């Protein structure tokens, strides 16, 4: 197995794995350079956002902790209609209010973005899935279709191992510690792919964004929080839901996906056999998401 090293080779290139000519290397998340906008939303918080596509329906995409718009965009590439991608408070160019940030706050951000652009469908990734659960606990009938990708937490705190990694990344970004942050980010990539040009570009671009914009200190306690007081409140959510988990992912244990699917009355569960789904099963994942949302 090839391990990650820092600093990266010039321009993210690798002598061992030359970049393919005339096309992007497959099997990797793409980081978007599309300009984004910022807007004060109805709940008074300014959020960074990007609108893509047109027509109906409109789908809101909610990212994970220390993630952002570029991480969710690949999931919407085959989804029909208009798509609203946004950054939660404390991320990117969205507001970074003082004090602790909770799932109640994140649910308010998701609701505001969805209301502002008339979204009738929603997809949440990890932290975003938790925020979506919290919103649905308050308003079970808010969306017509739902996708939960790699849910990390329901009504119990995350495992200690998952908390440690999340806090380590938050600490590294706050300390402007590029090597540590890069090593933590590279852990999201299968070991055999980490020395490829696609991996270098992914880590470099993600790291540049995190060190440029920072992360709000108020996010530091989120890894220890539960998204819900009691998962049973989701039993009144009637909308069709797709819950996607994967085995071998410490940060997103498949048991959470199984628990979520079991409490939602109209849910379909799919669990991949290996982690790093956007790297190892990208085509299947995107097809699964678009097929479900395009019905």
N, C-alpha and C positions, 0 to 999 in steps of 0.2 A: 504494500500500500504506500502511496505517496502522501507525505505530510505537508501541511501548509507552512510556508516560511515568509518572513517579513524582513525588509521591504520587498515589494513585488518587483518582477522584472519590468523593464521600461515599457510603457504603454500596455501593460497587462499581457505581454507576449511571453510565450514559453518556447524554448528551443526544442524541448521534447515533444510538445504538442503544438505544431504550427497551426495557425487559424486556417480554416477551410477557405478556398478562394471563391469569391463571388456570392457567398451566402452566409447567413448566420449559422453558428454551430447549433444543432438541435439539442433538445433535452435540457433546457435551462430557462429560468425566469428572465424576462427582459425588463430592464430598467428604462423607464420612459424619460425622454428629454422634452416632452411636450410641455409648453408653458402652462402654468396653473394660475388660477385667480384666487382672491380672498374676498370674503363677504361677511358682514355681520349678519348672523342668522337671527330668526325670530326670538330665540331665547337669550339674545344679548351677547353671545360669544362669537368672535370672528373665527371662521374656519377656512382653511385652504381647500380648494376643490377643483375638480376637472369634470366637464361634461363632454361625453363622447356619444356619437350616434344620434339618431333622431327617430321620431315616431313613438308609438306606444307598443308595449308598456315601458315604464321607467323603473330601473332597478338600482338600488343603492348598494354600494360595496363598502364594507367596513374592515379595516386592516387590523393587524396584530400589534402587540406591544413592541415599540421601537421600529415598527414597520411604517408603511405609508402607501400613497397612491401607486407608485411603481410596482409594489408587491401584489396589489389586487387587480391591476389592469390585465395581466395575462388571463385571469379567470373570466373576464368579460369579453374576450376577443370574438367568441362565436355567439354571444347573446344578442338577440334581436332587440330593437327599440333603443331608447335613450338610456345611457348609463351615467350615474353620478358617483364619482370617486371622491372621497374627502379624507382629510387628516383629522384625527381626534385632537382635542385640546392637548397641549403639551408636546405635540409632534409637528415637525416641519414649520410652516409659517402660520399655523393656527395659534390662537391665544395660549399663553402659558400662565394661567392665573396662579396666585400664591396659594399655599396650603395644599392639603392632601387631595388627590383626585380619586374619585370613587366610581364604581360601576353605575351609580345613579347619574353622575355627571356624563359618563360616556353614553349612556342610554339617551340622555337629553341631547347630546350632539348628534347622534344617529337620527333621532326623531326630527330634529330641526332640519338637518340636511334632506331627509326624506320628504318632509312637509314642504320645504322651500321649492323642491323640484317635482313634487307630485309623484314620488316613487310609490309603487304598489307592490313591489317585490324587494327582497333584501337578501344579501349574502354577507355573512360575517365570518372572518378568519380569526381563530384563536381568541385573542382579546375581543375582537369584533363580534365573535359568536357569543361571548359572555354579555357584551353590551346589548346584543339583539335579544338574548334571553331576558335581560332585565326590562327592556322595553316591552316585550310581550307579556311579562308578568303584570305590567301596568295596563296594557292595552292589547288583549289577546287577539283582537280582530284587525289590527293595524295593517297587516300585509296579506296579500292573496297567495303568495308562494314564498318559501323560505329555504335557504341553504345554510347549513352550519358546517364549515370546513375546519377540521382539526380543533374542535372545542376543547378548551383546556381546564375549565372549572365550571361547576354548577353551584351546589350549596355547601361545599366543603373546600377549604383552602387547598392550594396546589401541594403536591409532594415537595419535601424539603429540597430534593435535588433539582427540581424544576425552578423553585424559587431562587436557589443559589445562582444558577446560570443567568436568569433574568436580571437579578440585582447586580451581578458582575458586569453585565453589558451596560446597564444604566450607570454604574460607577465609572467604568472606563470612558464612556462618553463625557461624563461630567468632568473627569480629570484630563480630558483631551489626550488619552492614552491610546494612540492609534494602533500600536502592535497588539495590545491586549484585545481591543475591540475587534481588530481584524481576525485574530485567532478565534474569537467567539463566533463571529459571523461565518467563518469558514466551516465551523462545526455543523452548519446547516446543509453543507454540501457533502455528498457521498465521498468517502476518502479517495476512491479511485479516480475521481474527477477533479480534485482540488488543484492540480497543477496544469489544468487545461486553460486555454485563453478565456473561455467563457466564464470559468470560475474566478479568474483574476479580475476580469472586468466587473463581474457581479459584486465581488467584495470591495473593489476599489470605489465603484460608484455608490454603493450603499454606505460605505464608510465616509466618503466625501460628504454625502448628504447629512449624515448624523453629526459629524464634527462641524459642519457649516451651520446647521440649524439648532443643534443641541436637543436635549430632552428635558422636560420640566422636572424639577426636583420632586414635585408632588406625585410623580408616577412611581416613586421608589417603594411605596407601600402596596401598590396594586398586586404584585405577585402573591401577597399573603391574604388577599381578600377573596371572599366568595362572591359570585355574581348574583346569587339568589338567597333569600332566607330559607326557602324550601322549594325544591324542584317540582313538587306536586302542583304548584300554581300554574305550571305550563300545561296541565291536563285540559284546560279550557281553550287551548289554541287549536282551532279546527283546520287551519290552512294546510295544504300539502307541504311537506317538508322533506328535504334530503339532508341526511346527516352523514358526513364523510370523516372517517378516522383512518389511522394506520397503525400497524404493529411496530414495535421497536422504537417509538418516539417517546422519550422520557418527558418532554415538555407537554405532550398531548397524549396521555395514556388512552388507548382504545376503549377502556372501560367507561370513560366519560362520554364518548360518542354513543356507546351502547346504552348507558343510563339515559341520555337525552332522547335517543330514539324510542326508548321504552315508555317514556312519560308523555311524549307527543302523540296524540291520537291518530294522526294521519301521516306518520313518518316512514321513510324508507332509509335503511342503513346500508352503507357500503364501507367496508374496511379493507384498505390495501395491505398487502403482505409485508411491505417494507417502508421505512420512513423516507423523508425528502421527496415527497410525491411530485413536486413541481420539477424535479430533476430526473426522476426515474420513471414516472408515469404521466408526464405532462400532456401528451396527446389524448390519452384516455380520460384524464381528469377534465380537460377542457370540453371534450365531447360530452361527458356525463353532465357537466354543469349546464352547457347550452341546451342539451336535449331536455333537461328538466325545466329550465326557465322558459324555453320557447314553446311550451305547450299552450 
